[in-house]
Each structure stands twice: as C-alpha cells, then as structure tokens.
Amino acid sequence: MPLRAVAFDVDGTLYPNASMYLHSLGLALTNLRLLKTLERARIELRDKPDLSDDFHRVQARLVASYLHISPERAYALIEGRVYTHWYKTFRKLRPFEGLNECIGEFRKAGLKVGVLSDFPIRHRLEDLGLEGPWDCAFSSEETGYLKPHPQAFQVLANRLGMLPSEILYVGNSYTYDVLGAFSAGMPCAHLTGSPPVNSRAVFSFVRYPQLRDFVFRQLDDPEYNGLPGRVPC
C-alpha cells in the first residue's frame, strides 16, 4: 500500500522527555503517591480494558480503590493535579528541532498528518507551538483502549479514512508505539538511538530530518509497494 499519512505519538515523540521531567519535578514530588497509583491503574487498563463506562470514570474507580478514597475524589485529583496542573508544563516545552519543518513538508506533499496520544490532547499541541491543521488529533482514552491495544490504532486509521498499512506511525516507545502499531498492521518509525535487534519498526531515527528523508524516499520510489524493513539510523 502507498504511504498516505504520518501520525505521531505526543509524549517523548514531539518533545524531549527530559525537558518535561525537569519542568514537572515539583508536581511529581508533591503528588508521588497519586502518580504511581495512576500509573498502576493504567497498566491494569492496558492489559484488561474495561468498556463498561467512560474511560475516565473507570480509571478513577481503580485509583479510588487503591487509595481508599471515593471515585469522585479520585476523579477530581486526576483532573486537577494531572490533566490540568501537569498540562501547564507544556507552555515551557519546545518540540524537537526540525519537527515543525518536517510536518510542514509532509502536508505540502499531500500527506495527511495526525496525532494519537495516550493522554488527552486538549491544548498541548498549541502550547508546544504545533498548531494545525491536523487531520485528526485525539487520545486513545477516547477509544476505551490504551496503547498498545490495536483498537486504538484502528480508530486512528478510521479517523484518517485509510487502511492502517497506509499510515506511518511515529513514536518513541517500543512497547506501546512500535508493537502497538505493528499489531494493527500499521508501520511504525521508532524515535530512538538504540533500536532493539530484530525491531518491528520499519525505520529508526534520532533526528527529524532523518524521518523526513525516509518518508520522501518512499514517496519518490516509482516501484513503491509498501514500507521496507527497518533501516538503521
């Protein structure tokens, strides 16, 4: 299948994780128990999704059961201290060098561009200086399935109006991004300087100009019938 779109993870993919950790240190230290409990709940939801209710309500009930508080209190804590307070950090972050230019060139080439994050999008893209037009930008939470569940990637393909094989997904997590996309039949470019042996990613890179060149090599190939195997960065 020809390449028709490029979609991106957010955290650690659009900006360096180290910068976010630095600016979030105060929040992490004062809310360590909540953050660890939230991580525990999300691991459980990755392994066994609960589609009985709105994702945030299900997540809050799990956190509440671990912390021995009411679901309403847990919901308020997650919303206030994580989704609201943590998100203020993004005003201080900057995207990876060359990313904006890379996305702009993809758009000019006629490729659709999208975003699939595990956490809500809200104003994060604007705060990073990565305003649209995005063809779609949403959280896997909206699907009820966190990455690496293939359903989250299938919803991405549906929203872009394409087959999974026509979309190159870009992410920094091998487990959540590369293996998740692979399980849905979607090729993935892995942002890493240390790709694993026999990686399922079709390309590994450390700088966004490398990704741009890789994508345009695919578009310029007159015999192109799909993405090749992993190319070392």
C-alpha positions in Angstrom: 0.0 0.0 0.0 1.3 3.5 -0.7 2.1 5.8 2.2 -0.7 8.4 2.6 -0.4 9.7 6.1 2.0 10.2 9.0 0.7 10.2 12.6 2.6 10.9 15.8 2.6 10.0 19.5 3.0 13.0 21.8 5.0 12.4 24.9 8.6 11.8 24.2 8.0 12.0 20.5 7.0 15.6 19.8 9.3 16.9 22.6 12.2 15.5 24.7 11.0 13.7 27.8 14.0 15.0 29.8 12.6 18.5 29.4 9.2 17.5 30.6 10.6 15.7 33.6 12.7 18.7 34.6 9.7 21.1 34.5 7.4 18.6 36.2 9.7 17.8 39.1 7.8 19.8 41.6 4.5 18.2 40.6 6.0 14.7 40.8 7.5 15.2 44.2 4.3 16.6 45.8 2.0 14.1 44.1 4.2 11.0 44.0 1.6 8.6 45.5 -1.1 9.7 43.2 1.1 9.5 40.1 2.3 6.0 41.0 -1.2 4.9 41.7 -2.4 6.3 38.4 0.4 4.5 36.5 -0.7 1.3 38.3 -4.3 1.8 37.2 -3.4 2.5 33.6 -1.2 -0.6 33.4 -4.2 -2.6 34.5 -6.4 -0.9 31.9 -3.8 -1.6 29.2 -3.9 -5.3 30.0 -7.6 -5.6 30.6 -9.7 -2.7 29.2 -13.0 -2.0 31.0 -15.5 -0.7 28.5 -18.4 -0.7 31.0 -18.3 3.1 31.3 -16.5 6.3 30.3 -12.7 5.7 30.4 -12.0 8.5 33.0 -14.7 7.1 35.3 -13.3 3.6 35.1 -9.8 5.0 35.7 -11.0 7.0 38.7 -12.7 4.0 40.2 -9.5 2.0 40.0 -7.4 4.8 41.5 -10.0 5.2 44.3 -9.9 1.5 45.2 -6.1 1.7 45.5 -6.1 4.9 47.6 -9.2 4.0 49.6 -11.0 7.3 48.7 -14.2 7.9 46.8 -14.3 7.7 43.0 -15.4 11.3 42.9 -12.4 12.4 44.9 -10.1 10.3 42.7 -11.6 11.8 39.5 -11.1 15.3 40.9 -7.5 14.6 41.9 -6.6 13.2 38.4 -8.3 16.0 36.6 -6.9 18.8 38.8 -3.4 17.6 39.5 -2.6 15.7 36.4 -4.7 16.7 33.4 -4.8 20.4 34.5 -1.7 21.2 36.6 0.7 18.9 34.7 -0.5 20.2 31.3 0.7 23.7 32.3 4.2 22.3 31.9 3.7 22.2 28.1 3.8 26.0 27.9 7.5 25.7 28.9 8.4 22.9 26.5 9.7 23.1 22.9 9.3 20.5 20.2 12.2 18.6 18.8 14.4 20.5 16.4 13.2 20.2 12.8 9.8 18.7 13.8 7.7 21.7 12.6 9.5 21.8 9.3 9.1 18.1 8.9 5.4 18.2 9.5 5.0 21.2 7.1 6.8 19.3 4.3 4.6 16.3 4.8 1.5 18.5 4.4 2.9 20.1 1.3 3.5 16.7 -0.2 -0.2 15.9 0.2 0.2 13.5 3.2 -2.4 13.7 6.0 -0.9 14.2 9.5 -2.4 13.1 12.7 -1.8 12.7 16.4 -2.6 9.7 18.7 -1.6 10.1 22.3 -2.4 8.0 25.4 -3.2 11.2 27.4 -5.9 13.8 26.4 -4.7 16.3 23.7 -6.5 19.4 24.9 -4.3 22.4 24.4 -0.9 20.6 24.4 -0.2 20.9 20.7 -0.8 24.6 20.7 1.3 25.1 23.8 4.2 23.2 22.1 3.8 25.5 19.1 2.5 22.7 16.9 -0.9 24.1 15.9 -2.8 22.5 13.0 -4.2 21.9 10.6 -4.1 18.4 11.9 -6.3 15.9 10.1 -7.0 14.2 13.4 -5.7 14.6 17.0 -7.1 12.6 19.8 -6.3 10.4 22.8 -6.5 6.6 22.9 -8.6 7.2 26.1 -11.4 8.2 23.8 -11.4 4.7 22.3 -11.5 3.0 25.6 -8.3 1.2 24.8 -4.8 2.5 25.8 -1.8 1.7 23.6 -0.5 -0.9 22.7 -4.0 -2.2 22.1 -4.5 -2.5 18.3 -8.0 -1.0 18.6 -6.6 2.5 19.4 -4.6 2.4 16.1 -7.6 1.1 14.2 -9.6 4.1 15.4 -6.7 6.3 14.1 -7.0 4.7 10.7 -10.7 5.2 10.7 -10.5 8.8 11.6 -7.9 9.4 8.8 -10.1 7.4 6.4 -7.4 5.0 5.5 -6.1 1.5 5.9 -3.6 1.0 8.8 -1.0 -0.1 6.2 -1.2 3.4 4.6 -0.2 5.3 7.7 3.3 5.6 9.2 3.0 6.0 13.0 5.9 7.7 14.7 6.6 7.0 18.4 9.4 6.7 21.0 8.1 3.7 22.9 8.9 0.3 21.5 6.3 -1.5 23.6 3.4 1.0 23.2 4.1 2.6 19.9 6.0 0.1 17.7 4.4 -3.1 18.9 1.0 -1.5 19.2 1.1 -0.2 15.6 2.5 -3.5 14.3 -0.3 -5.4 15.9 -2.8 -3.3 14.0 -0.9 -3.7 10.7 0.4 -0.1 10.8 4.1 0.5 10.1 6.0 2.5 12.8 9.1 4.7 12.8 10.9 4.5 16.1 12.5 7.6 17.6 15.4 6.0 19.4 19.2 5.9 19.3 19.2 2.2 20.4 16.8 0.2 18.3 16.3 -3.4 19.5 17.6 -6.3 17.5 15.0 -7.5 15.0 12.9 -4.5 15.7 9.3 -4.4 14.3 9.8 -0.8 13.4 10.3 -0.1 9.7 12.7 2.8 10.5 14.7 4.0 13.5 15.9 7.6 13.8 17.2 10.2 16.2 16.6 13.4 14.3 13.5 14.5 12.4 15.3 15.4 9.2 16.2 11.7 9.0 12.5 10.8 9.2 11.6 13.4 6.5 14.2 11.9 4.2 13.0 8.4 4.8 9.4 9.3 4.1 10.3 11.1 0.9 12.4 8.2 -0.3 9.2 6.1 -0.1 7.1 8.7 -2.0 9.8 9.1 -4.7 10.2 5.4 -5.4 8.2 4.5 -8.6 8.2 0.9 -7.6 7.0 1.6 -4.1 4.6 -1.2 -2.9 4.9 -0.7 0.9 7.4 0.2 3.5 10.7 -1.7 3.7 12.2 -3.4 6.7 13.8 -1.5 9.5 16.6 0.9 8.3 19.2 1.7 11.0 19.5 5.4 11.8 
